[in-house]
Amino acid sequence: MKIKGSTAVVTGGVSGLGEATVRKIVSQGGNAAIFDVQEEKGTTLAEELGKQVRFIKTDVTSEESVQNAVNQVAEAFGTIDIVVNCAGIGAAEKTVSKKGPHDIGSFSKVIQINLIGSFNVIRLAAEQMTENTANEEGERGVIINTASVAAYEGQIGQAAYSASKGGIVGMTLPIARDLSRNGIRVMTIAPGLFDTPLFAGLPEKARIALGEMTPFPQRLGDVKEYAQLAESIIENPMLNGEVIRLDGAIRMQPK
């Protein structure tokens, strides 16, 4: 699928991996709709990037909110051709600690936003995609989800986060199979340690130390590298139903 002239929905698009993806889409001549709850940042980014971009305040866990956002995108740009799910949160909490058992509310919240929120956007955007005119390859849409290496090597205190990302990995193939008859491809990227707002508050020495955990290159990933891979997935019609680790060969240790 060509990005130029296409319309992409990017969840969590106001910062980090999502923002880099929005900028990549626009640089390649596509339109981008940012689904996020951070209204001030989203409005500022949309104003910066111009008429190719719309910010729509969206709660990915709400059917009503996402359906309303999907309708707005279809009205503004005519179609939804691409979805990139980057919205997500983390949590650091042991199954049992000195404070007692893992809070079930925080576990549920991570699952609700990261996993169920991603699926909520997929199902509603995919319904809209089925109405698209297929291109010469028979494609009507491309969906890219964001997992994490924590889906495979979750660290101490990452039970909720790893479960949510493992769920994204696990649903990639069945959704790709579900949507194959509609000409919609589904892929997942599993990033390693990336220079996102999650690490922004850390001292420089700590950031360097984290980067050096990666075999090569020994640094934190650049969000532009995530966007570069997303671009490749969008444009390569044989990429479907698979998870790609983007991690510099890192394998996470227990802590």
Buried (B, 14 or more C-beta within 10 A) or exposed (E): BEBEEBBBBBBBBBBBBBBBBBBBBBEBEBBBBBBBBBEEBBBEBBEEBEEBBBBBBBBBBEEEBBBBBBEBBBEEBEBBBBBBBBBBBBBEBEEEEEEEEBEEEBBEBBBBBBBBBBBBBBBBBBEBBEEBEEBEEEBBBBBBBBBBBBBBBBBEBBBBBBBBBBBBBBBBBEBBEBBBEBBBBBBBBBBBBBBBEEBEEEEEEEBEEBBEBBEEEEBBBEBBBBBBBBBEBBEEBEBBBBBBBBBBEBEBEEE
